[in-house]
Amino acid sequence: MIINSIFSEIFFFIINKVIFILTCIIFGTYIILAAISAVTLRNYLRKNSFVDYNSIILAPLTPSISVIAPAYNEERSIVENIRAFLSLKYNNFEVIIVNDGSTDETFERMVETYHLERVNNYYFDYRLPCERIKGVYKSTNRSFKNLTVIDKNNGGKADALNAGINTSKKDLICCVDVDSIMERDALLRMVKPFTEETDKKVIATGGVIRIANSCVIGDGLIKEIRLPEKFLCRVQVLEYTRAFLLARMAWGRLNGLLLISGALGLFDKETVIKCGGYSQETVGEDMELVVRMRRYMIDQKIPYTVNYIPDPLVWTEAPSESKLLARQRNRWTRGTLETLITHRKLFFNPKYGRLGLLGYPYWFFFEWLAPIMEFLGYIYFIYLWIFKLVNWPFFLLLLTFVYTFAIMISTFAILGEEKTFHKYQSRKDVINLLLTALLEPFIYHPRTVWWAIRGNFDYLRGVRSWGKMERIGFGRGKKSTNTQKVRVRKAKTFQ
């Protein structure tokens, strides 16, 4: 009995020590990333404060760009969205809208508004796999000469993007969600690394995604920036601020970035084609493509870089209902796991440099494994609590430590936003964001852990679909949370 008691005490002592050490490692990593982000962001802002982006428009050797936007059942907003794309500031670009087998009047609205006619002899090459392209359409109005519309059978987002790439005539491809709202100078800022880099080939650039819920929107532009009214949307603003302004800023500096958001990314077209385009075998096609492109460049021994632009470049609608957010995070987890398994060769492989030694392990331990470990920690605590084995002084100390650190990181992210881009100019908005940070660890974070667990479980069950997603949509000159009917996208379609 005494021996069992001794072993029990030793076991729990080791477990507590392991938990404390893992916590310190995680927090230490976040502090390092935050420090790198702060220095990199300061240098970026200092360097770009003197940039004249109009010179990029006038430069004769500026790369040409194809803006590719898949569309499925977007009849209520497609006209305004296309108008916004056509108004982007750039000298040599085309807009390719891929109608991915819409079942509503999306295609008819485009044809009617933009005077589209089918081009019978339009050349395109199936260099990437995609469903059958039924027709390519151009406008008879010269004002819309850089607009191309593809009508094809339904195949999903990755398939639609591949179809757009097959039709593209430009050097670079900008892949964007059709219902996202791009800043007018987004292309100028994203193309800048392609025009500056000389020693390495730039294969992709990504930028900051912001949440447009509750903002006033008109003519495809953000008229007034407001913090979302719903707590669930506000906490996503906080998440995005931390992710883009801290984590991705640091990984961009370390050249270990594994993900460029599917809402907006600029890619070297030939590299994408050589890598096989977007994979239709994963629900995380955006992350998987970036990792595959990086592997390709390393395998071919071609010096390269993936750049990150900290400027807010695109605004998107965040899920405003818990069930929709749960589906999104479930899909993100499955997509991450699929990519990690597909490219498991990278794991601590020195051949792939920072990608294999830093980038991949970070995503494995901190993005995929961490929620699982945290969930097991909850179960472990419940077990201790039931059998009255909780070391309350240690538990309260650890809880205070974790909570304080979480608030510190969120506050640092908010402070960074206010000191740099200062998008939320109302003092009330900033205070609400800080209050959201205080509540997030207790009200929201445990749910994200559970959604990640469900995502892993669904992956093991063989779930491979996107799932049904709904959006309220953006209104013209209205708050985006109160306009338009819900649009439903089925399993084979995309969010």
N, C-alpha and C positions, 0 to 999 in steps of 0.2 A: 504493500500500500504506500509506504514511504517512498519507495523507488518510483512508483507510478506518478506520485505527486511531484517528485523532483524532475522527472522527464517532462511532465506536463508544464511545469514552470519554465524549464529550459526551452521547450517548443514555443510557448507563447512569447518568451523573451526574444527569441530569434525572429519570429514573425513580426513583432513590433519593431525590431531594429531594421528588418528588411523594408517594411512599409515606410519607416522614417527616412531611410537612405534613398529609396526610390523617389519619395516626395522631394527630397533635396536635389536629386539629379534632375528631375523634371523642372523644378523651379529654377535651378541654375541654368538649364538650357534656355528657358524662356527669358531670363535676364540677359544672357549673352545675345540672343536674337534681338531683343529690344534695344540693346546698346548698339549693335551693328546697324539696325534700322535707323536709329536716331542720327548716327553719324552719316550714313548714306543719304538719308533724306535731307539733312542740312546741306551736304555737298551738292546734291541734285538741285535744290532750290537756289543755291548760290550760283551755280553754273548756268542754270536756265533763266535766271533773272535778266540776263543780257541777250537772250535768244530772240531773234526776229523771225517768227515762223512764216512771215510773208516771203522771206527769201527762199524758203523751201518750195513755195508755190511757183516762184519765178525760175527756179533752177532747172536747166534743160535736161539734166541727167537724173532727175528725181524718179524713182521707180513708179511704174504704173500699178494701180490697185483695182482688184475686183472685190466689191462688197457683196458677199453672198449671204442671203437670208432665206432659210426655209420657212414656208408658210403652210399651216394646216388649219382650216376653219377660222380664218381671221377676218371675216367679212365686215365686222363692225369697225375695224381699225386699220385695215390694210391700206386704204387710200391715204390716210394721214401718215402712216408709217413710211410709205414709199416717198411721199413728199419730203419727209424729214431726211431720208437717205439722199435724195437728189440735191438737197440744199447743203450738203457737207462741203466744207472749204477744202478743195484740193483741185489740182490742175489737170490730172490725167487719171480718171477713175470711171468705172462702170458699176452699175447696180444690177445684180442678178437676183431676182426673186424666184424661188423654186416652189411652185404650187405642188405640194406633195399629196396629190389625190384628195383634195378637199371635198367634203360632201355638202358644203353650204355654197354660198354665192361669192366666195373669195375670188375665184378666177373671173367670174362675170363682172364683178366690181372693177377689177384691174383693167379688163378689156374696154369697158365702157368709159371709165374716167381718163385713161391714158391712151385711148385710140389705138389699141393694139391690133396688129394683123400678123398672121402666121407667116414666117419666112421659110419658104419651101426649100431653099438651097443653103440653109445655114449649116456651116461645117462645125462639127464637134466630134470628138474621139472618145470612145469608151475606155480611157486609160485607167479609170478606176471603176470597180464594180458598182452598179446601181440598177434600180428598176428601169423599165423601158421609158424613155423620154418620148412622149406623144407629140410634142411640138415645141418650137422655139418662136417667141413672139417679140416683135419690135413695134415701136410707136410710129405712126405716120406723122406725128407732130414733132418737128425738129427740136422743140424745147425739151423733149424727153429722149433725145437721141442716145443718151448713155444708159437707158433703161432696157434691160432684157428680162423677159419672163419665160420661165420654163414650166411647161405643163407635163407632169409625169404621173405614173402609177404610184400609189402609196407604198412607202418603204421605210419610213421613220427618219429621224433627224440625220443620222450618219449617212444614210443612203441619199438623202436630199442634198447634203453638203457635197458628197462625191459627184452627184449630177451637176451641181453648180461649178465644181472644179473642172469637170470635163468640158464645160461650155466656156470657161473663162478664157479671155484673150490677153490678160495682163500678167505682170511679173510677180506680184504679190497677191495673196488672197486674204481678205478680212472676213472672217466668219462671225456672224452676229445673229442673235435672236431677233426675229422680225418685230416682236413687240417690245423690244428694248429701245431706249431713247438715247442716242449718241450725242455727245457734245459736238458742236459744229466743227471744232478744230481737232477732233479726236484722231483723224487720219494723219494730220500734220505732226502731232506729238508722237504717235506710234511709229511713224516711218522714219523719224529722226535717227534712231540707232542704225537703221539700214544705210543711211547716207554718211554716217560718221565712222563706222568701224572699218578698219583697213587690214588689221592683222588676222582677224577671225571673221568667219562667215556668220552673220546674224540669221538664224533660222526661224525665230519667232519673237514677238513682243506681246506682252499683255498689260492691262491697266487695271485701275481700281473700279470696282462695281459698287454703285450706290443704290439705295432703296428709295423708290419713288412713291410708295404708299403715302397718301394724304397730301402729296405735293400738288400744286396747281399746274395743270398741263394744258397747253393749247398749241395747235398747228405743229404738233410733233416736237415741241420744245418744252423744257421746264421753265415755267413762268415765275413760280415762287416755290422755294424750297422750305418744306415744313417737316418737322419730326412726326413720324406716324402716331396716330392717336391710340391705336391698339397696343397694349403691352407686348403682345407676341411679335408685332412688327418692329417695335422699338428695340427689343432685345436682339433682333436680327441685325439692326443697324449697328449695335454694339459689337456683335460677332464679326460683321463685315469690316468694321473699323479696325478691330484687333488683327484680323486675318490679313487684310490687305496692307495696312499701314505699318504693321510690325513684322509678322512672320514672313510674308512674301517679299517684302522690301529687303529683308536680310538674306533670304535665299536667292534673290536676284543678284545681290552683291556677291554672294559666294558661288554663283553660277551652279546652284544646285536645285533650281526650281523644277518641280515635277509637274506642275499644273498651271495651265492658262485657262481661265474660266471660259466655258462655252458661250457665255453671253457676249464676249468680245475678244478676239484674238487675231493678230496679223502674222501671216506665215509666208515663208518662201515657197512658192508654188511647186517648183521643180523638186525640192526636197520632200515635200508632202507626197508628191506623185511617186517618187522613187521609193518611199517608205510604204506605199500601198494605200495611202489615203486613210479616211476614217474607218475604223473597224465596226462592223455591224454585229459582232459577237459579244459586245459588252455594253452595259448601260452607262459606263463612264468613258465614252469615246473621246472626250476632250483631254482627259488626263492620259489615257493610254496612247494617244497620238503623240503627245509631247515626249513621253518616255521613249517611244519607239523611234522618234526622230533623233533624240539624243543618242540612243544606242547606235543608230545607223552612222551618225557622224563619227563616233568614237571607233566603231568597227572599221570604218573607211579611213581612219586616221586623218580626218579633216578638222582643223581647228575651227571651233564654232562657239557661239554664245546664245543664250536665251535671255532676253532683256525684259525688265519689268519697269513700267512707267507708273510712278506713284500718283499722278494726276487723276482726279475723278473723270473718267472718260465716258461712262455709260450708266444709265439709270434703268433699273428693272423693277418689276413688281414682285414683292416677296409674298409667300403664302400667308394669308391672314387668318386661316383656320387651323386648329391643331391637327386635324386629320390630314390636311394637305401637307403641312410641314412634316408630319411623321412620314408620309410617303416619300417626300423629297429626301429626307435624311436617310431613310431606308435605302433608297436608290444610290445615294452618295456612298454609303458604306459598302454596298455590293459592288459598285463601280471601282472603289478603291481596292477592295479585296481581289477583284478580277485582275486589275492591273498589276498588283503586287505578285500574284501567282503567275501571271503570264511572263513577267520580267524578273522572276526570282533569281535568275542568273546574276543580277546586279548586286545581290545582298553581300555586303562587305567584300566585293570583288575589286581589288586594287587596279585592275585593268581599266575600270571605268572612272577612276579618279574620284572627285568629290561626289559625283553622281552615285557611285557604288558605296563609298565609304561614309558619306554624310547624308545626302538627299534621300536615298532609298531607306536606309536604317531609320531616319527620322520619321518618315511616313509609316514605316512598319511599327515602330515602338510607340510613337506619340499620337498618330492619327488613327491607326487601326487597333493596336493592342491596348492602348491606354484605357479606352472605355470598357473593354472586357475585364481588365484588372480592377478598375474602379467598381464594376458591378460585383465582382467576386469579393471585393472589400466590403460592400454593403452586406452581402450574405454572411461574411465572416463576423461583422459587427453584430448582426442579428443573432447569430449563434452565441456569441459571447454574452449578449444581453439576456437571452433566454436562460442561460445557465449561470447568470450572475458572475461572469468572469471578466467584466469590463474593468480595465484600469482607468478609472474616471479622470484622475489628474492628467495622465498621458493623453487620453482621448480629447479632453477639453483643450489641452495645450496644442495638440495637432490640429484640431478643428479651428481654433483661433488663428493658428499659423496659416492654414490653407485659405481660410476666408479672407484674412488680411491681405495675403498675397494676390488672391483673385481680384480684390477691389483695387489693389495697387496697379496691377497690369491694366485693368479696364480704365482706371483714371489716367494712367500714362497715355493710353491710346486716345482718350478724349482730349487730353491736353495737347497731344501731338496734332490732332485734327484742328483744334482751335488756333494753334500757333502757326499752322501752315495754310490750309485751304479755307478754313473758317466758313464752311458751308451753312452751318446752323447759326445764324446771326442773332436770333432771339435768345435772351438770357434765360427765358422760361424753358426753351428747348434744351439748353445745356444742362439746366438743373434737373429736368426730367430724365435726361440721359444718365446723369450721375445717380439719381434715385433708382433707375432701372438697374444700374450696375450693382447697387446694394442688394437688390432683390433677386437678381439672376441666379446666384449660387444655390439658393434654396428653392425657388419656384420653377426655374427653367432648366438649369443644368442637369438635374437628375433625369428629366424627360429626354434630353438629348442622348444620355447614356443608354436609356431603355430603347430608344429608337435605333441606336447603333447595334444593340444586342439583337433586336428583331431583324435588322438588316443582315447580320451574320447568320442568324437562324434561317432566314429566307433563302440566303445563298446556298446553304447546305441542303435545303429542300428542293433546290433546282429552279427557284424563281428567277427568270431572266428578263421579264418585261419591265417597262418603265412604270406601269401602273397608271390609273386614271388620275389626271391632274385637272384642276379647275382654276380659272383666273377670273377676277372681276373685270379687269381691263382698265385702260386709261380713257378718261373722257376729255373732251375738248373744252379747256378752260374751266374744268371742274376738278374737284378732289377725286383722285383716282380710286378712292375707296367707295365712292358712292355712285359710280357711273357704269353703264353697260351691264348687260346680263352676263351670267356666268358662261364661260366657254369650256366645254369638256373635251379632253383629248384622250383617246383610248390607248390601250396597251402598246400598240405598234407605233404610236405617234410619240411626240416629244413635248416636254414642258416649255 
